[in-house]
């Protein structure tokens, strides 16, 4: 995995969420993050701001900074809260390939359940917050239980994470019931391009725009997991 150096705020994830004597305070980090996630769910990532969260909690944006350093940190906390919803697997060498797929399906479903939060997951790149690291730790443990060598497992967890977040973000941009409309428009456009210049695209237009929920994602999972098993010496047939 490669990314910029960890920010100082990341280490704060491991500290006590609230210090003693804060229970009587109406404003807490937990309330702020939960409110931010509600905003993402109802209005989308573009609507999320410190001011908007302050409005949601009936307070000024300035009061939030005692609990959250800035918007960037808030987005990380919101994403981590969503990751806490992902059910982990108990690594089993006998079914490691299906466990990988189940974990990635859950990750995708959780992100899609929070509107366009996948946008933040793409930007986050490397997991540095507790629940995000829980998921990464679980994935690595499954890959290693399946017999993959260390380097293949290391590249694998990165590749699988990138695939899941990227495809999930793409799906989230077409949410709201317009997915079929989008693919229909693409299919119609392919019908207007010159077949002599694009013979493959025009002849395969229907296959290229096939829009069956989850089918493309499952196809990618099968290819990636089977490839990792062959490359890293993993055990068992592809599920």
Phi, psi and omega in degrees: 000141179227141178191181175292162179299144180304140178280157182297331182292337182296323181296335180292344179296338185265356179275168177302136184297319178219139181279163183308144177087003184268354185299330183277347180287133181290340183249127178226164176300318181301315180296320180297312182293319178297319178295319179297319179294324177298321179295316178300316182298322186264330187238343180097165184298325183296337181276348185283124175206164178298321180296318181294322177294320177301318178297319180299326182260007179058048178212172179277153180300326183300328182289342180287334187289349174287344184241330181227129187297316183193181183296322181301316178293323179299316179298319178299319180292321178296315179298320180293324176298319178295319180297335179295344181278349184279121178284129182271168181252152170267109187308129181226113181304331184287337181224033186299325182293318178291327178295319176302313182295318180298317181295320179288325175297317179297318179300316179296315182296320179296314180296318179294335178287352179239052174054242183254033179297339179302335177302318179291326180294323178294318180291324183298324174066283182256130179294124180229357180254158191307307184288327175296320178290330175300316180294316179297317178300317180295318180297316179297318180298322179293315180298318179290323177297331179281358177096006178289141177291166186302313185291322178295319178295322180294313176292325183296315181296326178291312181298315181295321178294316179297317179300315183293312182292321181293313181291327178292319177297317178302315180297319183295332179287346180248020180283181179084018175084009183255012181295313179295322178299319180297309182294327176296322179293319178295316179299317179297321179295317178301334178286350182256348184277154184292122182291333180289334179270326182235064184296324181289314181296314182292323181285337181250019185304318181294315179295320181294332182252014179303130187233074176252122188307123174082348185295315179295319180298315180295323177301313179297318178301313181301314181295314183293313183293317178297321179295318178296321179297318180290320184286321187259008178077024181294159183260156171085154178285157176295135182279000000 
